[in-house]
Amino acid sequence: MAPQKKLQGLVAATITPMTQDGEINFSVIGQYVDYLINEQGVKNVFVNGTTGEGLSLSIQERKQLAEEWVAQGKDKLDHVIVHVGALSLPESKGLARHAADIGVDGIAVIAPSFFKSVNKDGLVAFLREVASQAPGIPFYYYHIPRLTDIKICVNELLDGMIEHIPSFKGVKFSDTDLLDFGQCAKKNDKGQFSLLYGVDEQLLSALVMGATGAVGSTYNYFGKTNNLLLEAFASGDLNSAQKYQFCVQDFLYFVIAQGFGVPQIKAVMSLVSGIPMGPPRLPLSSASEEFVLKVKAKLESLKNCPYTLL
């Protein structure tokens, strides 16, 4: 087996395209792959996560979507990471086995969040059980306490994680707690883990703290800009890196004020890429026409910013 390439750089948290009837629109995944690579310079994807409405999909749909991304990304994408977390341990284990069978490049698991009396040992035991079903596949913990309400510090989880989960390769850290993140980076002094930051508007801050990459929804349509941010930071040009970050923040500050969630992300992606992402699945409702018109105007204004590539 060839050595596995370390996951780093930008990872697009993929959107799940749907028809107006609420069914997954598999027919545009190939076009989506080519768009990410050719238009945004992004060659890593994170499938069936929050942006992809993973927990709103059936187990069969999640498997089919993972299969399509693997098939369409073959020899094109560097990494197809599939989120296999679920409230049910047997379901999560089944998704992990399926992911291994179809040849994904990594699996990720969110903390189960209905029964919230989870302590570190209980969470690690859950993660270990899932990872054991795909022992040869890189395993990532998906930390998003804003949605799970599981607030166990990630830096505490890192202690002994390799001993419990030999396939553990890193964390998708979707939280604004840079204290916890910084402690993770301190423990990653030998670069053994991928520390993937998941709050797009704070990417530069996370890079300073030691992030090795990033997973986010905006990399679907601001990939070019954020790649330049990464390049500027790597070359020591902090001034340019700040300006790229400020332009991304300008857009995100605007849309967050309008109310920015999965429905709005799908609307923005449809506008920028031209690929129809369709409506979200209930109970979420489609973005309003007013939101779409405001975003069109905002995107048009950002074309005048030399540090935003649209």
N, C-alpha and C positions, 0 to 999 in steps of 0.2 A: 504493500500500500504506500502511495506517495505521501510524503509529509504534508500535514495540513497547514495551509497558509493562515497566518494570524489575522483575525478580523480586526480591521482598523479603518480609519477614514469615515466617510459618510455612509450611512445605511438608511435607505428610504423605508419608513414605516408604511407599507403599502395599503392603499385604499381598496376595498372590495367593490368593483363595479357591479351595478345591479340594473335590471330592466325596470320599466315603470310598473311592472307587476310584482316587483320585489324579489325576483329570482336573480341568482348570480349570472352576470353576463361574461361567461368564460371566453367569448369570442374576441374580446379586446385585450386579453392578457399579453398576447404576442406583441401587439402594437405598443402596449404599456412598457414592456421590457425594452423595446427598441428606443422608445422615447426617453426613458431614464438614462440609457447608455449614451445615445447620440446627442440628445438635447441638454441633458443635465450633468453628464459625466459621472453618473452614480452607477456602480456595478455590484452593490450589495443591497439585499432586501430583507425586510423583517415582515413575514406574512402571518395573518390571522391574529394580529395584536389588537390594541385598542382602536387605532385608526382604521383597521380593517374589520371592525365590528365582530371580532372573532368569537366573543362570548354570546353574540346574537345569532350565530350560525349553528346549524345542526352538526353533529359529529360527522355525518356523511359529507355535508357541504365543506367542512373544514378539510377533510381528506381530499376531496376532489379539487379544491382550490390549491392545496399544497402540491398535488400532482401536476396541475397545470403550470404553476410557477416553475417547478423543477423541469418540466418538459420544455417550456418556452425559453427558459434561461440557460439550458444546456449549451456549453461552450460559448456562452455570452456573458453571463453573470459570474462574478467571483464567489459570492456566497449567497445561498438561499437559506435563511434562518427561519424556522417555523415555530411559532408559539404553540405549545401543546398543553398549556395549563387549562384546568377545569376545576369545578367545585368537587367533582367526583374523582377519587383516586383511580378507580378502574378505567374511567374514560380517559384520564390523562395518560395513564400507562398505555392504553390502546393507541392513542394518538402518537405517543413516542415510538412505539413499535412500528407503526405505519410510516412515520417520518424516516426511520432508519431504513425500512424496506425500499422506499422510493429514492433514497440517495440524497437526502438533504445535507447541507454543510454544517448544520447546527440546529439545536432545539433550545427553546427557552420556556420557562415556566413562571407564571405569576403566582403569588401566594393565594391559596384558597381563602375566600373572604366572607362567606356567610356565617360560619361559626368562627367568631373572632377571638376565642380564648386560646390563641396560638402563641406558644412560646418558642424560643429559638430551637430547642430540641425537637419540638413537634414539627416545626417548619422544615428543618433540615431532614428529618425522617421522611416527610412527604416528598421533598425534592429528591432524596436518595432513591426512593421507591420508583419514581418516574424515570430518573436517569438510568436506573439499572436495566430498563427495557431497551436502551439504545447505548450500550456501553462503549461502542466505538465512535460515537457521534459527540462532538463538542457540545457541552451543556452550559447554558447561561441562566442566571437568576434574573428575573424581571421584577424590578422594584418600583412600584408605583403606589405609594401609600395614600395619595390623594383619593384614589378610587377604591383601594382595598381596605383602607383604614388599619392595615398591618404595619406598625411603625417600628419594627425591630431594626436597629441600626445595621446597615450592611457591613460596616467594618467589623462588627461583632460576628456576623455570619462567616466572614472570610477566615476567621480563626479555625483551623482544622478542616476547612471545607474540602480540600484535596484528599484528606484522609477518608472522609465520608463519601465523597463523590470523585473518583479518580478522573472522570471525564470533564470536570468543571474547568471552564476556560474564561469565565468572566461574568460581568454584570451589565444589564441594561438599567441604568440609574435614572429613573424619571421622577426626580424630586429636586427641590430647590435648596436642600440642606447641604451647603457646600462644606460645612464642618464635618459631617459624616463622610462626604465624598473625599474630602482632603485626607481623612484618616485612612480611607481605602487606598488612596494613591500612595500614602506613606508606606503602607504594607505591601505595595506593589513595586517596591524599589528595584527589584530585579526584572520587572516587566513580564512577569509570568502570566498575568491576567490581561484580558481586554476590558478596559474601563470605558464603557460606552455611555456618554451622557445623553439624557433624553428630554432636556428642556431647551428648545432651540434658541430662544432669545437670550440664553445665558451661555452659549457655546464657548465664547472666548474666555469667560471667567473659568469655565471648567477645564479648558486647555491649560490655562495658567496653573491650575491645581493639579494637573496630571492626567487629564482624560486622554485616552489613546484613540478615540473615535466618538461617533455620535449616531444615535438612532432618532429619527424624527419625521413628522409629517411634512414639514416645509421643505425637506430635501427632495420631495417629489417635484417641486416647482421652483425652488430657490437653490437647487443643487449647484449650479454654476457659481453663484455668488458665494455660497458657503465653501466650495472647494477653493476659491481664491482666498477666502479668509484663512483656511487651513494652510495654504501655501505661504501667505504673508506671515502668519505666526511662526511657521517652521523656519522661515528665513530670517526671523528677528525683526521684521518690519511691523512693529506693534501699531504704529500710526495707521497704516493701511488696514490692518486687521480690525482695528476699532471702527474704521469707517464702513467696512463691509458689515460688521455686526450692527452698527447703528442703523444702516439702511434696512436690514432685516427686522430690527426692533421697530422701526418706524411703521412698517407694514403690520407687524403683529400687535403693536400697541393700538393701531386703528381697528383691526378686526376683533380683537379681544373686547374692546369697548362696545362693539356691536353685538357681542355674544358669539363666541367662536368655539364650536365643537365639531363633531364628526359631520353633521349635515353641511356646515359651512365649509369645512375642509374639502368635501366632495364638490361643492359648487366652485371653489377657487381652482381646484385641479382641473375641472371641466373647462373653465375659462382659459387657463394658461396653456393646457396641453392640447385642447381640442378633442380629447378622448372623453366620451360621455360616461360619467361615473354614476349617473342615475341618483335616485333617492336613497336615503338611509332606510334601514329596516325599523319598523315599529318596535318600541314606542317612540323612537325619534321621528321628528317631522322635518320635511325638506326646508332648506334655507329659503327665506322670503325673497320675492322679487326685488324688494327694496334693498336687501342686503347685496344681492347680485349687482344691482346698478351702482351702489356705492363702491363696491370692490372694483368694478370695471374702471371707475373714475380714479380710484386710488392707484391701481396698477398702472394706469396710463401716466399718472403724475410721477411715478417712480422711475419711469423710463428716462427721465431727465437727470436721475441721480447717477453719476459716473461710477458709483460703487455698487450698483444693482444691475445685474444682467438679466433682462427679461426679453 
